[in-house]
């Protein structure tokens, strides 16, 4: 496995890889994901578009706390139907 290192574009310190956790579904942590398109609105809520979900990886600067997120095409958790 290749180790990726990133440098903060704001203060030039080292950034560490992580994720932003969502506890919206019954309190269980889930990955944030990216889906192409826009949600459709109905009477009660928004419906997500169909398509492949791509896991989002976030990097945090150890110095200033700046966050930078990337949609990682290698970590697509599932196909949305």
BABABA-929960 format. One record per residue: residue number from 1; x, y, z of N, C-alpha, C in turn. Coordinates in nm, 3 decimals, padded with zeros to 5 digits, always signed. Layout:
BEGIN
(node NUM; (X; Y; Z); (X; Y; Z); (X; Y; Z)),
...
end
This chain:
BEGIN
(node 1; (+00.083; -00.117; +00.000); (+00.000; +00.000; +00.000); (+00.089; +00.124; +00.000)),
(node 2; (+00.056; +00.223; -00.081); (+00.132; +00.345; -00.091); (+00.088; +00.444; +00.016)),
(node 3; (+00.184; +00.503; +00.086); (+00.153; +00.604; +00.185); (+00.148; +00.739; +00.116)),
(node 4; (+00.038; +00.810; +00.136); (+00.020; +00.942; +00.077); (+00.044; +01.046; +00.186)),
(node 5; (+00.124; +01.146; +00.155); (+00.142; +01.257; +00.248); (+00.097; +01.384; +00.178)),
(node 6; (+00.037; +01.472; +00.255); (-00.008; +01.600; +00.202); (+00.045; +01.711; +00.291)),
(node 7; (+00.068; +01.826; +00.229); (+00.112; +01.945; +00.300); (-00.001; +02.047; +00.295)),
(node 8; (-00.028; +02.112; +00.405); (-00.136; +02.210; +00.414); (-00.110; +02.328; +00.320)),
(node 9; (-00.208; +02.364; +00.236); (-00.189; +02.479; +00.147); (-00.195; +02.613; +00.220)),
(node 10; (-00.239; +02.613; +00.346); (-00.252; +02.736; +00.424); (-00.126; +02.767; +00.505)),
(node 11; (-00.072; +02.665; +00.577); (+00.041; +02.690; +00.667); (+00.162; +02.600; +00.642)),
(node 12; (+00.153; +02.510; +00.544); (+00.263; +02.420; +00.503); (+00.300; +02.313; +00.604)),
(node 13; (+00.216; +02.287; +00.704); (+00.240; +02.177; +00.799); (+00.187; +02.048; +00.737)),
(node 14; (+00.215; +01.936; +00.803); (+00.171; +01.805; +00.757); (+00.021; +01.787; +00.781)),
(node 15; (-00.047; +01.721; +00.686); (-00.189; +01.690; +00.700); (-00.204; +01.541; +00.726)),
(node 16; (-00.306; +01.504; +00.804); (-00.333; +01.362; +00.829); (-00.468; +01.323; +00.770)),
(node 17; (-00.475; +01.201; +00.718); (-00.595; +01.150; +00.654); (-00.696; +01.104; +00.758)),
(node 18; (-00.824; +01.125; +00.731); (-00.930; +01.080; +00.819); (-01.064; +01.085; +00.747)),
(node 19; (-01.169; +01.094; +00.823); (-01.302; +01.101; +00.764); (-01.393; +01.182; +00.854)),
(node 20; (-01.498; +01.237; +00.796); (-01.601; +01.305; +00.872); (-01.714; +01.204; +00.888)),
(node 21; (-01.750; +01.174; +01.012); (-01.849; +01.070; +01.039); (-01.987; +01.131; +01.054)),
(node 22; (-02.086; +01.066; +00.996); (-02.225; +01.108; +01.004); (-02.299; +01.009; +01.093)),
(node 23; (-02.366; +01.056; +01.196); (-02.440; +00.969; +01.287); (-02.591; +00.980; +01.264)),
(node 24; (-02.633; +01.014; +01.145); (-02.774; +01.040; +01.117); (-02.861; +00.914; +01.113)),
(node 25; (-02.808; +00.801; +01.074); (-02.889; +00.680; +01.058); (-02.888; +00.598; +01.187)),
(node 26; (-02.986; +00.617; +01.271); (-03.003; +00.543; +01.396); (-02.880; +00.551; +01.488)),
(node 27; (-02.805; +00.659; +01.475); (-02.689; +00.678; +01.561); (-02.565; +00.601; +01.520)),
(node 28; (-02.573; +00.520; +01.414); (-02.458; +00.442; +01.368); (-02.370; +00.529; +01.278)),
(node 29; (-02.238; +00.530; +01.299); (-02.151; +00.612; +01.214); (-02.146; +00.558; +01.071)),
(node 30; (-02.146; +00.649; +00.976); (-02.135; +00.613; +00.835); (-02.038; +00.707; +00.766)),
(node 31; (-01.981; +00.663; +00.655); (-01.892; +00.747; +00.574); (-01.974; +00.853; +00.504)),
(node 32; (-01.916; +00.971; +00.485); (-01.976; +01.068; +00.395); (-01.950; +01.019; +00.254)),
(node 33; (-02.048; +01.038; +00.166); (-02.032; +00.994; +00.028); (-02.072; +01.107; -00.066)),
(node 34; (-02.023; +01.098; -00.189); (-02.056; +01.193; -00.295); (-02.135; +01.118; -00.401)),
(node 35; (-02.243; +01.181; -00.451); (-02.325; +01.123; -00.557); (-02.345; +01.230; -00.663)),
(node 36; (-02.325; +01.196; -00.791); (-02.344; +01.293; -00.899); (-02.491; +01.332; -00.911)),
(node 37; (-02.517; +01.456; -00.946); (-02.653; +01.502; -00.968); (-02.708; +01.581; -00.851)),
(node 38; (-02.834; +01.620; -00.862); (-02.899; +01.697; -00.757); (-03.016; +01.617; -00.700)),
(node 39; (-03.044; +01.636; -00.571); (-03.159; +01.567; -00.512); (-03.290; +01.620; -00.569)),
(node 40; (-03.391; +01.533; -00.573); (-03.525; +01.572; -00.616); (-03.609; +01.594; -00.492)),
(node 41; (-03.688; +01.698; -00.490); (-03.770; +01.730; -00.374); (-03.911; +01.676; -00.396)),
(node 42; (-03.967; +01.609; -00.293); (-04.107; +01.570; -00.297); (-04.177; +01.641; -00.182)),
(node 43; (-04.294; +01.597; -00.144); (-04.371; +01.665; -00.040); (-04.302; +01.668; +00.096)),
(node 44; (-04.229; +01.562; +00.131); (-04.175; +01.551; +00.266); (-04.024; +01.565; +00.278)),
(node 45; (-03.952; +01.527; +00.177); (-03.806; +01.530; +00.188); (-03.740; +01.535; +00.051)),
(node 46; (-03.609; +01.521; +00.049); (-03.535; +01.517; -00.076); (-03.495; +01.374; -00.107)),
(node 47; (-03.508; +01.335; -00.232); (-03.469; +01.202; -00.277); (-03.335; +01.213; -00.347)),
(node 48; (-03.242; +01.127; -00.306); (-03.109; +01.129; -00.364); (-03.111; +01.071; -00.505)),
(node 49; (-03.026; +01.124; -00.593); (-03.019; +01.069; -00.728); (-02.963; +00.927; -00.726)),
(node 50; (-02.997; +00.850; -00.828); (-02.943; +00.714; -00.840); (-02.804; +00.722; -00.899)),
(node 51; (-02.721; +00.626; -00.864); (-02.585; +00.623; -00.918); (-02.487; +00.574; -00.815)),
(node 52; (-02.362; +00.573; -00.855); (-02.256; +00.522; -00.768); (-02.221; +00.624; -00.660)),
(node 53; (-02.215; +00.578; -00.537); (-02.171; +00.662; -00.426); (-02.020; +00.650; -00.415)),
(node 54; (-01.953; +00.762; -00.395); (-01.809; +00.762; -00.380); (-01.774; +00.812; -00.241)),
(node 55; (-01.696; +00.734; -00.169); (-01.655; +00.768; -00.032); (-01.569; +00.894; -00.032)),
(node 56; (-01.593; +00.981; +00.064); (-01.517; +01.105; +00.077); (-01.413; +01.090; +00.187)),
(node 57; (-01.287; +01.118; +00.152); (-01.177; +01.116; +00.247); (-01.142; +01.261; +00.279)),
(node 58; (-01.120; +01.290; +00.406); (-01.087; +01.426; +00.448); (-00.950; +01.430; +00.513)),
(node 59; (-00.873; +01.533; +00.482); (-00.741; +01.554; +00.539); (-00.746; +01.675; +00.632)),
(node 60; (-00.681; +01.665; +00.750); (-00.679; +01.772; +00.849); (-00.535; +01.815; +00.875)),
(node 61; (-00.513; +01.944; +00.874); (-00.380; +01.997; +00.903); (-00.351; +01.986; +01.052)),
(node 62; (-00.233; +01.934; +01.086); (-00.192; +01.921; +01.226); (-00.161; +02.057; +01.288)),
(node 63; (-00.133; +02.157; +01.204); (-00.099; +02.288; +01.255); (-00.219; +02.380; +01.274)),
(node 64; (-00.289; +02.412; +01.165); (-00.396; +02.512; +01.171); (-00.536; +02.452; +01.174)),
(node 65; (-00.550; +02.320; +01.151); (-00.681; +02.256; +01.155); (-00.760; +02.263; +01.026)),
(node 66; (-00.702; +02.318; +00.920); (-00.768; +02.327; +00.790); (-00.810; +02.188; +00.743)),
(node 67; (-00.933; +02.176; +00.690); (-00.983; +02.050; +00.636); (-00.993; +02.058; +00.485)),
(node 68; (-00.955; +01.948; +00.418); (-00.964; +01.938; +00.273); (-01.020; +01.801; +00.240)),
(node 69; (-01.128; +01.796; +00.162); (-01.195; +01.669; +00.132); (-01.180; +01.631; -00.015)),
(node 70; (-01.173; +01.499; -00.039); (-01.160; +01.444; -00.174); (-01.256; +01.328; -00.192)),
(node 71; (-01.319; +01.321; -00.308); (-01.399; +01.204; -00.345); (-01.302; +01.100; -00.399)),
(node 72; (-01.286; +00.990; -00.326); (-01.187; +00.889; -00.359); (-01.250; +00.780; -00.445)),
(node 73; (-01.226; +00.784; -00.575); (-01.286; +00.689; -00.670); (-01.250; +00.544; -00.641)),
(node 74; (-01.143; +00.520; -00.566); (-01.102; +00.383; -00.536); (-01.185; +00.322; -00.424)),
(node 75; (-01.260; +00.406; -00.349); (-01.332; +00.359; -00.233); (-01.483; +00.382; -00.249)),
(node 76; (-01.539; +00.334; -00.355); (-01.682; +00.350; -00.378); (-01.756; +00.240; -00.301)),
(node 77; (-01.833; +00.275; -00.196); (-01.894; +00.172; -00.113); (-02.008; +00.094; -00.176)),
(node 78; (-02.088; +00.158; -00.261); (-02.201; +00.083; -00.318); (-02.266; +00.160; -00.431)),
(node 79; (-02.349; +00.090; -00.504); (-02.430; +00.148; -00.611); (-02.566; +00.181; -00.555)),
(node 80; (-02.611; +00.302; -00.576); (-02.744; +00.346; -00.529); (-02.849; +00.310; -00.632)),
(node 81; (-02.960; +00.251; -00.588); (-03.066; +00.215; -00.683); (-03.195; +00.285; -00.650)),
end
